[in-house]
Amino acid sequence: MPRSIWKGSISFGLVQIPVALYPAEEPNELHFTQLDKRNMTPIRYERVNRETGEPVSWDDIVRGYPYEKGEYVVMSDEDLRRANVEATQTVDILDFVDESDIDPMYYDKPYYLAPASQNKKKSPVTAYVLLREALRKTGKVGIAKVVIRTREHIAAVRPRGRALVLNLLRFAHELRTDEELDLPELDAEGKGLGKRELEMAERLVAEMATDWKPEKYKDEYRDDVMKLIEKKVKSGQTTTPAEPAEEEDKRRDTGTVDLIALLKKSLGQKGGKAANDDKEPSESSPKVRKTDTPKRKSGSRRAA
């Protein structure tokens, strides 16, 4: 069973349904390692201290908001949750709309919502089924707001089989209009297309029409790239990076964090966060100052 990335509740009216949020997509992209073409050695990307040049481990990284040049306010995950507990723990349904009214351009990323309680006799499960079936029978979807990590999203809650799906939506201001594009138009009398050509196009569309079966479509390009890779391997067209010097090995062992180990450690923590991500630095930590009343500066950017 996948690990949930968020736990809270669905709220509509006075109803509260405890739920957990799970990824609903599984990207299957090809990943390539970047190599230095001079000796085919993998390139490393490090998190380093800008002042000392020394590598910094995930455990020593905190989140800082630059309220003035060179001045930061440190914010832990707990600080972000405490800023608005209800917003960070609730899928707050604001409206119900017809699913057909939502332009597909607004859909962004899907997640599964599952009851937080596994005991089927408990009321959260009953409320979950009640909302799912009510949406199914009315043809409506719930438009909600939800905070995931450090960002508030607008989302659509809709039924899919036995599940409730939360689809993150784009805000209207995030979509560009087509007004700046040079697009063809018909004239005032609807002219610009030949009647015969239009009839033939309509006939072709009708002949190619079929039922939507997503499993029918495969990522053929990825398969072709993998075949080419296998062909190169069989023909000996491979490369082995040169072994680093002994001194370089020692430097890596003492100063560089194993990325794979860190990723595994991060995945093992609740919410995919590093264990000490919530820790604030001590008062003696360099280049970090804390303040109770930070000054807001117009145009300052928000930390990720």
ABEGO torsion letter per residue (X at the ends): XBBBABBBBBBBEABBBBBBBBBABBBBBBBBBBBBAAAGBBBBBBBBBAAAGBBBBAAABBBBBBABBGBBBBBBAAAAAAABAAAAABBBBABBBBAAABBAAABABBBBBBBABABAABAAAAAAAAAAAAAAAAGBBBBBBBBBEABBBBBBBBBBEABBBBBBBBBAAABBBAAABBBBBBBAAGBGBBAAAAAAAAAAAAAABBBBBAAABBBAAAAAAAAAAAAAAAAGBBBBBBBBBAAAAAAAAAABBBAAAAAAAAAABBGGBBAAAABBBBAABBGBBBBABBBBBBGBBBBX
